[in-house]
Amino acid sequence: MKIQMIDNVNLEEYNNSKVVMIMATVPTQIRIDEELKKQAIELFGQLGTDISSATNMFLRQCVLRGGLLFNVELPNYKPEVCN
C-alpha cells in the first residue's frame, strides 16, 4: 500500500485503485498535570503512538460505546482501612 499527499489529501493506492481518505481535525487544548503528561508520552511512545492519536482513540471509543470506558464512582472505603 502506498500513501501520498496531494493538495493536503491522503491518497492510498490499494490494488491499483485510489481511495481518498479525508479526516478534518481541529486543534484542541486541554490542561494536564505535567508529570502525568510526561508519563503518558513515554507510554504511548513505547506503544508506537503519540498522545494526540491516543486521545483520538479514547474519544472514538467513548462515542462508539456511548460513555466512558471505565466506571466513574466514589470509592466506599472505611476510614479505618485507609489509616
Biotite code that builds the C-alpha atoms (Angstrom):
import biotite.structure as struc

atoms = struc.array([
    struc.Atom([0.000, 0.000, 0.000], chain_id="A", res_id=1, res_name="MET", atom_name="CA", element="C"),
    struc.Atom([1.427, 3.375, -0.996], chain_id="A", res_id=2, res_name="LYS", atom_name="CA", element="C"),
    struc.Atom([0.351, 6.603, 0.717], chain_id="A", res_id=3, res_name="ILE", atom_name="CA", element="C"),
    struc.Atom([0.924, 10.015, -0.786], chain_id="A", res_id=4, res_name="GLN", atom_name="CA", element="C"),
    struc.Atom([-0.204, 13.566, -0.127], chain_id="A", res_id=5, res_name="MET", atom_name="CA", element="C"),
    struc.Atom([-1.834, 15.590, -2.915], chain_id="A", res_id=6, res_name="ILE", atom_name="CA", element="C"),
    struc.Atom([-3.237, 19.021, -2.033], chain_id="A", res_id=7, res_name="ASP", atom_name="CA", element="C"),
    struc.Atom([-3.306, 18.051, 1.686], chain_id="A", res_id=8, res_name="ASN", atom_name="CA", element="C"),
    struc.Atom([-5.471, 14.970, 0.989], chain_id="A", res_id=9, res_name="VAL", atom_name="CA", element="C"),
    struc.Atom([-4.201, 11.471, 1.747], chain_id="A", res_id=10, res_name="ASN", atom_name="CA", element="C"),
    struc.Atom([-4.426, 9.157, -1.234], chain_id="A", res_id=11, res_name="LEU", atom_name="CA", element="C"),
    struc.Atom([-3.952, 5.456, -0.670], chain_id="A", res_id=12, res_name="GLU", atom_name="CA", element="C"),
    struc.Atom([-3.248, 3.138, -3.560], chain_id="A", res_id=13, res_name="GLU", atom_name="CA", element="C"),
    struc.Atom([-4.818, -0.239, -2.871], chain_id="A", res_id=14, res_name="TYR", atom_name="CA", element="C"),
    struc.Atom([-4.896, -2.880, -5.623], chain_id="A", res_id=15, res_name="ASN", atom_name="CA", element="C"),
    struc.Atom([-4.311, -0.199, -8.284], chain_id="A", res_id=16, res_name="ASN", atom_name="CA", element="C"),
    struc.Atom([-7.350, 1.818, -7.196], chain_id="A", res_id=17, res_name="SER", atom_name="CA", element="C"),
    struc.Atom([-7.137, 5.118, -5.358], chain_id="A", res_id=18, res_name="LYS", atom_name="CA", element="C"),
    struc.Atom([-9.133, 5.720, -2.211], chain_id="A", res_id=19, res_name="VAL", atom_name="CA", element="C"),
    struc.Atom([-9.358, 9.261, -0.869], chain_id="A", res_id=20, res_name="VAL", atom_name="CA", element="C"),
    struc.Atom([-9.223, 9.488, 2.913], chain_id="A", res_id=21, res_name="MET", atom_name="CA", element="C"),
    struc.Atom([-10.106, 12.838, 4.456], chain_id="A", res_id=22, res_name="ILE", atom_name="CA", element="C"),
    struc.Atom([-10.149, 13.477, 8.187], chain_id="A", res_id=23, res_name="MET", atom_name="CA", element="C"),
    struc.Atom([-10.726, 17.037, 9.301], chain_id="A", res_id=24, res_name="ALA", atom_name="CA", element="C"),
    struc.Atom([-9.042, 17.869, 12.571], chain_id="A", res_id=25, res_name="THR", atom_name="CA", element="C"),
    struc.Atom([-9.237, 20.872, 14.857], chain_id="A", res_id=26, res_name="VAL", atom_name="CA", element="C"),
    struc.Atom([-6.635, 21.992, 17.374], chain_id="A", res_id=27, res_name="PRO", atom_name="CA", element="C"),
    struc.Atom([-7.740, 21.367, 20.959], chain_id="A", res_id=28, res_name="THR", atom_name="CA", element="C"),
    struc.Atom([-6.130, 22.432, 24.205], chain_id="A", res_id=29, res_name="GLN", atom_name="CA", element="C"),
    struc.Atom([-6.536, 20.612, 27.498], chain_id="A", res_id=30, res_name="ILE", atom_name="CA", element="C"),
    struc.Atom([-4.840, 21.081, 30.842], chain_id="A", res_id=31, res_name="ARG", atom_name="CA", element="C"),
    struc.Atom([-2.912, 18.046, 32.071], chain_id="A", res_id=32, res_name="ILE", atom_name="CA", element="C"),
    struc.Atom([-0.679, 17.551, 35.096], chain_id="A", res_id=33, res_name="ASP", atom_name="CA", element="C"),
    struc.Atom([2.915, 17.938, 33.874], chain_id="A", res_id=34, res_name="GLU", atom_name="CA", element="C"),
    struc.Atom([4.174, 14.648, 35.351], chain_id="A", res_id=35, res_name="GLU", atom_name="CA", element="C"),
    struc.Atom([1.149, 12.728, 34.059], chain_id="A", res_id=36, res_name="LEU", atom_name="CA", element="C"),
    struc.Atom([1.757, 14.112, 30.569], chain_id="A", res_id=37, res_name="LYS", atom_name="CA", element="C"),
    struc.Atom([5.416, 13.020, 30.658], chain_id="A", res_id=38, res_name="LYS", atom_name="CA", element="C"),
    struc.Atom([4.408, 9.513, 31.748], chain_id="A", res_id=39, res_name="GLN", atom_name="CA", element="C"),
    struc.Atom([1.706, 9.305, 29.072], chain_id="A", res_id=40, res_name="ALA", atom_name="CA", element="C"),
    struc.Atom([4.082, 10.467, 26.319], chain_id="A", res_id=41, res_name="ILE", atom_name="CA", element="C"),
    struc.Atom([6.595, 7.815, 27.404], chain_id="A", res_id=42, res_name="GLU", atom_name="CA", element="C"),
    struc.Atom([3.939, 5.090, 27.499], chain_id="A", res_id=43, res_name="LEU", atom_name="CA", element="C"),
    struc.Atom([2.413, 5.973, 24.136], chain_id="A", res_id=44, res_name="PHE", atom_name="CA", element="C"),
    struc.Atom([5.886, 6.176, 22.589], chain_id="A", res_id=45, res_name="GLY", atom_name="CA", element="C"),
    struc.Atom([6.551, 2.610, 23.752], chain_id="A", res_id=46, res_name="GLN", atom_name="CA", element="C"),
    struc.Atom([3.226, 1.619, 22.185], chain_id="A", res_id=47, res_name="LEU", atom_name="CA", element="C"),
    struc.Atom([4.209, 3.252, 18.890], chain_id="A", res_id=48, res_name="GLY", atom_name="CA", element="C"),
    struc.Atom([1.761, 6.127, 19.026], chain_id="A", res_id=49, res_name="THR", atom_name="CA", element="C"),
    struc.Atom([1.554, 9.652, 20.399], chain_id="A", res_id=50, res_name="ASP", atom_name="CA", element="C"),
    struc.Atom([-0.652, 11.498, 22.866], chain_id="A", res_id=51, res_name="ILE", atom_name="CA", element="C"),
    struc.Atom([-2.790, 13.031, 20.121], chain_id="A", res_id=52, res_name="SER", atom_name="CA", element="C"),
    struc.Atom([-3.528, 9.662, 18.500], chain_id="A", res_id=53, res_name="SER", atom_name="CA", element="C"),
    struc.Atom([-4.183, 8.038, 21.877], chain_id="A", res_id=54, res_name="ALA", atom_name="CA", element="C"),
    struc.Atom([-6.609, 10.823, 22.793], chain_id="A", res_id=55, res_name="THR", atom_name="CA", element="C"),
    struc.Atom([-8.415, 10.354, 19.478], chain_id="A", res_id=56, res_name="ASN", atom_name="CA", element="C"),
    struc.Atom([-8.658, 6.596, 20.101], chain_id="A", res_id=57, res_name="MET", atom_name="CA", element="C"),
    struc.Atom([-10.067, 7.220, 23.577], chain_id="A", res_id=58, res_name="PHE", atom_name="CA", element="C"),
    struc.Atom([-12.657, 9.712, 22.309], chain_id="A", res_id=59, res_name="LEU", atom_name="CA", element="C"),
    struc.Atom([-13.717, 7.455, 19.414], chain_id="A", res_id=60, res_name="ARG", atom_name="CA", element="C"),
    struc.Atom([-14.253, 4.546, 21.796], chain_id="A", res_id=61, res_name="GLN", atom_name="CA", element="C"),
    struc.Atom([-16.294, 6.751, 24.147], chain_id="A", res_id=62, res_name="CYS", atom_name="CA", element="C"),
    struc.Atom([-18.514, 7.812, 21.252], chain_id="A", res_id=63, res_name="VAL", atom_name="CA", element="C"),
    struc.Atom([-18.861, 4.237, 19.936], chain_id="A", res_id=64, res_name="LEU", atom_name="CA", element="C"),
    struc.Atom([-19.776, 2.889, 23.374], chain_id="A", res_id=65, res_name="ARG", atom_name="CA", element="C"),
    struc.Atom([-21.915, 5.843, 24.408], chain_id="A", res_id=66, res_name="GLY", atom_name="CA", element="C"),
    struc.Atom([-19.929, 6.551, 27.563], chain_id="A", res_id=67, res_name="GLY", atom_name="CA", element="C"),
    struc.Atom([-16.627, 6.273, 29.333], chain_id="A", res_id=68, res_name="LEU", atom_name="CA", element="C"),
    struc.Atom([-14.572, 3.090, 29.086], chain_id="A", res_id=69, res_name="LEU", atom_name="CA", element="C"),
    struc.Atom([-14.500, 2.717, 32.859], chain_id="A", res_id=70, res_name="PHE", atom_name="CA", element="C"),
    struc.Atom([-16.804, 3.321, 35.795], chain_id="A", res_id=71, res_name="ASN", atom_name="CA", element="C"),
    struc.Atom([-16.675, 6.735, 37.425], chain_id="A", res_id=72, res_name="VAL", atom_name="CA", element="C"),
    struc.Atom([-17.545, 6.265, 41.058], chain_id="A", res_id=73, res_name="GLU", atom_name="CA", element="C"),
    struc.Atom([-16.629, 7.325, 44.546], chain_id="A", res_id=74, res_name="LEU", atom_name="CA", element="C"),
    struc.Atom([-14.809, 4.613, 46.483], chain_id="A", res_id=75, res_name="PRO", atom_name="CA", element="C"),
    struc.Atom([-16.668, 3.328, 49.504], chain_id="A", res_id=76, res_name="ASN", atom_name="CA", element="C"),
    struc.Atom([-13.731, 2.734, 51.859], chain_id="A", res_id=77, res_name="TYR", atom_name="CA", element="C"),
    struc.Atom([-13.999, 2.510, 55.596], chain_id="A", res_id=78, res_name="LYS", atom_name="CA", element="C"),
    struc.Atom([-11.896, 5.281, 57.213], chain_id="A", res_id=79, res_name="PRO", atom_name="CA", element="C"),
    struc.Atom([-10.080, 2.784, 59.454], chain_id="A", res_id=80, res_name="GLU", atom_name="CA", element="C"),
    struc.Atom([-8.865, 0.846, 56.398], chain_id="A", res_id=81, res_name="VAL", atom_name="CA", element="C"),
    struc.Atom([-7.259, 3.974, 54.895], chain_id="A", res_id=82, res_name="CYS", atom_name="CA", element="C"),
    struc.Atom([-5.210, 4.751, 58.016], chain_id="A", res_id=83, res_name="ASN", atom_name="CA", element="C"),
])
